[in-house]
Amino acid sequence: MDMDTSNRSRMAGVTLLELMAVVMVIGILGMIAMPSYRQYVMRAQRTEAKTALLRLQTNQERFYLANRTYGGNASLAALGFPTGMTENGTYALTIAGADANTYTVTATPVAGARIDMTQDAMCTTLTITAQGVKTATGTNPTSCW
């Protein structure tokens, strides 16, 4: 009887080897999942930049109707962007070449933002023009818009 009791108590526990195997499997799954999660977060933040650019484009048309010219950087507050940043401050917005005929708006990642998109090599900047031409810079600019 004494032998049966010691075998039963020995089988109830988890060995160190089994515990290390579980930790290793969890570590491998984490290494696989982290890059996918990082790409998901970057795509979501790019959506913030695209939404801001499209909103600014719409506001530029309203501004044009009232002023017969498109607004430049000094008009960002009148265009609905008082800080010159996207909603979460991830991208800075700049307007270049604004006149009575055209403008170009660029969203550039802000270093040190809550989510730092300066590490996004695929889409470093997003741009839209008065004519609706959407472009981007980076290692894979065709996938940005």
C-alpha positions in Angstrom: 0.0 0.0 0.0 2.8 2.4 0.8 4.2 1.8 -2.7 0.8 2.6 -4.4 0.5 5.9 -2.4 3.9 7.1 -3.5 3.3 6.4 -7.2 0.0 8.2 -7.1 1.4 11.4 -5.6 4.3 11.3 -8.0 2.0 11.2 -11.0 -0.1 14.2 -9.9 2.6 16.8 -10.3 4.1 18.5 -13.4 7.8 18.0 -14.1 10.2 20.8 -14.8 10.8 19.4 -18.3 7.0 19.5 -19.1 6.8 23.0 -17.8 9.8 24.1 -20.0 8.2 22.5 -23.0 5.0 24.5 -22.5 7.0 27.7 -22.0 8.9 27.0 -25.2 5.7 26.4 -27.2 4.2 29.7 -25.9 7.4 31.5 -26.8 7.4 30.2 -30.4 3.7 31.1 -30.8 4.5 34.6 -29.5 7.4 35.0 -32.0 5.1 34.1 -34.8 2.2 36.3 -33.7 4.1 39.6 -32.9 5.1 40.6 -36.4 1.5 40.0 -37.6 0.1 42.1 -34.8 2.7 44.9 -35.5 1.6 44.9 -39.2 -2.0 45.1 -38.2 -1.3 48.1 -35.9 0.6 49.9 -38.7 -2.3 49.3 -41.2 -4.7 50.7 -38.7 -2.6 53.9 -38.2 -2.3 54.3 -41.9 -6.1 54.4 -42.0 -5.9 57.3 -39.6 -3.7 59.2 -42.1 -5.8 58.3 -45.1 -9.0 59.4 -43.3 -7.4 62.8 -42.3 -6.2 63.4 -45.9 -9.6 62.7 -47.4 -11.3 64.9 -44.8 -8.9 67.7 -45.5 -9.5 67.3 -49.2 -13.3 67.7 -48.6 -12.6 70.7 -46.4 -10.4 72.2 -49.0 -13.3 72.2 -51.5 -15.5 74.1 -48.9 -12.6 76.5 -48.3 -12.3 77.1 -52.1 -16.0 77.9 -52.5 -15.7 80.5 -49.8 -12.3 82.0 -50.7 -11.8 81.2 -54.4 -8.4 79.7 -53.5 -7.2 76.6 -51.7 -5.8 76.9 -48.2 -2.2 76.5 -47.3 -0.5 75.5 -44.0 -1.7 78.8 -42.4 -5.3 77.7 -43.1 -5.1 74.3 -41.4 -7.2 75.5 -38.4 -9.9 76.7 -40.8 -9.7 73.4 -42.6 -10.5 71.5 -39.4 -7.0 70.6 -38.2 -6.0 73.2 -35.6 -2.9 71.3 -34.5 -1.8 70.3 -38.0 -1.9 66.7 -36.9 -4.2 63.7 -37.4 -6.7 62.8 -34.7 -4.3 60.8 -32.5 -1.2 62.9 -33.4 0.4 60.1 -35.3 0.9 62.0 -38.5 1.7 65.7 -39.3 -0.2 67.3 -42.1 1.4 69.8 -44.5 -0.1 71.6 -47.5 2.3 72.5 -50.3 1.6 74.6 -53.5 -1.8 75.9 -52.4 -3.2 78.4 -54.9 -6.4 79.0 -56.9 -5.8 75.8 -58.9 -4.1 73.1 -56.9 -2.6 71.9 -53.6 -0.8 68.8 -52.3 -1.4 67.5 -48.8 1.2 65.2 -47.2 0.8 63.1 -44.0 4.2 62.4 -42.4 4.8 60.2 -39.3 5.6 62.1 -36.1 8.6 60.7 -34.2 7.7 60.0 -30.6 4.0 59.9 -31.1 1.8 57.6 -29.0 2.2 55.0 -31.9 5.4 55.8 -33.6 4.9 55.2 -37.3 8.4 56.3 -38.3 9.2 52.6 -38.2 6.7 51.9 -41.0 9.1 51.4 -44.0 6.3 50.3 -46.3 4.5 53.6 -46.3 6.6 56.5 -45.0 4.4 59.3 -46.3 0.9 59.5 -47.8 -0.1 62.3 -50.3 -3.2 63.5 -52.0 -3.7 66.4 -54.5 -6.5 68.7 -55.4 -7.1 66.4 -58.5 -7.5 63.4 -56.2 -4.2 61.8 -57.1 -3.1 59.6 -54.2 0.6 58.7 -53.9 2.9 57.3 -51.2 6.5 56.8 -50.5 8.2 53.8 -48.9 9.2 50.3 -49.8 5.8 49.2 -51.0 3.9 52.5 -51.9 1.3 50.7 -54.1 -0.2 49.0 -51.1 -0.5 52.2 -49.0 -3.8 53.5 -50.4 
